[in-house]
């Protein structure tokens, strides 16, 4: 039961501070989504299918660690709060493990694969340690849904900006710092982003506050899980989020292959220090920022799940159009990608706000809030999306006879086109359609919010 809450509007400082935590996350997830498959196959020399299998196997660990971390966080009691302490103490291990992925020791084929398994699974566990509590923090940062949506908007504006920085500067930094040595270039570039990630998580810790204070969590794990899976809206939301994130990461993980092999890009710079890959990736992430900015306004007039459904279908349409784009029409493909990512910016912002709505719904029904467990699905979606989004293109490349740094056959070119356009289009379309079954609408949420505020006020007077 809730002991105290503060419904005052969040300050700009706190909303920005909260958002910077997802910029820190996207320095890693963005880097992995854009470059990890390419790094493993074209630079570190691991077979695409082996990379795909590794990423899928890592999700067995995540299937346990994500809800497990949610259960642990919900039961944490400290003077710093339930969720914020993890941002303070977990930042350094998170930073070091992310750097370790791109350290790139030359262990031979088997040794390289083992090293990839250990470091990739390690950084995903560190991501769980940081980001389940980070996402759960949103559910207790304010009892007002509109304020949480505003904080989520800042989160995904910062996430998009973080991704833009990775997309725009990763390859130029890699080239400049590596001096022709791609392994060294990636290593030093990742070191920069690791330091920045640690600093930003500490800023999030210092600038945020847990306003909804909860009594010690005493219900059993079995009961918490049972309550969660009885919430049909949460189940459909989790499925939708997973599908949409898989679609996004498979798209981003494929773009470098699409531009390099289908559009015959030779890596030359076309604007300042940026090549075509950096430009299309960064403009897409700028589109995500634009979409995130509009998400709060859209949520004032439409049900969040309805908006996500429409945005996902529109994004799917732009991806289908990209499939039919000529290899000579780089700027048309560039435009489709930008417009599609605007719709994604709206979708991802509202999706993550909806997880906190599900946490309030659970408290309203059962008198106990399991924010960490409820939002652990969002972290699983991000990590599963990162892994599956990298794995699916890896399997496709292996299946169509792709050979790194060689002239591709017509079959492999078709595989590259499908994995970067039609496959993510299907995932976005299905992910959006699933939300037809989500039932927490604006009217119900307003009722929940009002009744919980009254309930909390009565608890204080008692």
PyMOL commands that set and color helices and strands:
alter all, ss='L'
color gray80, all
select helices_A, chain A and resi 12-43+48-74+84-89+91-101+108-140+145-178+182-207+221-230+232-262+276-301+304-323+330-366+371-399+410-437+442-461
alter helices_A, ss='H'
color red, helices_A
select strands_A, chain A and resi 2-4+213-214+269-271+274-275
alter strands_A, ss='S'
color yellow, strands_A
deselect
rebuild
show_as cartoon
